[in-house]
Amino acid sequence: MNRIAALIFVALLAGCTPPANKSETGEPRNAAENRARVHTELGAAYYGVGQMSVAVQELKEAISADPGYGPAHSQLGLVYMTLKEDALAQQSFERALRIDPNDSSANNNYGLFLCQRKREKEAMKYFAAALKNPLYATPENAYTNAGICSRLQGDDVKAEEWLRKALALQPNQSQALYQLADIAFKRDELIPARTLLNRHMRVTTPSADALWLGARIEQRLGNRTAMSSYGVQLNNRYPGAAQTKAFNEGRF
């Protein structure tokens, strides 16, 4: 919430930009784009804390300020994707990419949407497009998403290549660490799986999937104390989860 408060403060300063070219709304391009940027950042912040209706409002304000501001459309696509408003999400992503086909974040976001909707082959094209841009600030995200998408296609070998590229750029990329741990576990490479999962746990709050993976690794290694510790965490953090039920029933 401190992030949101800071962005609200920035919004008060957004009008102090010298005029430039006109936007579609007829306002000076820099002033309009500044307001769109600030509302987009606010929308992203509200999205990050799960306040979806406020996020939508902020992003619509951004688009109203500058309809040609691509990041607002891309972020709105993420919100609609989370709300499972698929037609609106796709419309928003496609609008962002019409504005700027080389926008790496928009390509990555659209790829993520397609992958989650079981359109993996299409998704991979957008991850590749995101990674073509040498100025992309977070290529590890696209590498990680490409790895996850490859796994959904049943190709763990290719997935591992993508995920290791993500870790080469960002050693603490939490999803890449988890996915590689899961791949290692499925190959019965238990010590590497444990090492990768421990790294994952150090950089993020563990999900039910991560705790369940940890329990299965330790069960297979014969470490009952560590296995029980994962069980306690599952029951405390995720009492109603399917993973917790599987642990309690001994379905390893």
Secondary structure, DSSP 8 states (H G I E B T S, - for coil): -HHHHHHHHHHTTTT-S---SB-TTSSBHHHHHHHHHHHHHHHHHHHHTT-HHHHHHHHHHHHHH-TT-HHHHHHHHHHHHHTT-HHHHHHHHHHHHHH-TT-HHHHHHHHHHHHHTT-HHHHHHHHHHHHH-TT-S-HHHHHHHHHHHHHHTT-HHHHHHHHHHHHHH-TT-HHHHHHHHHHHHHTT-HHHHHHHHHHHHHHS---HHHHHHHHHHHHHHT-HHHHHHHHHHHHHH-TT-HHHHHHHTT--
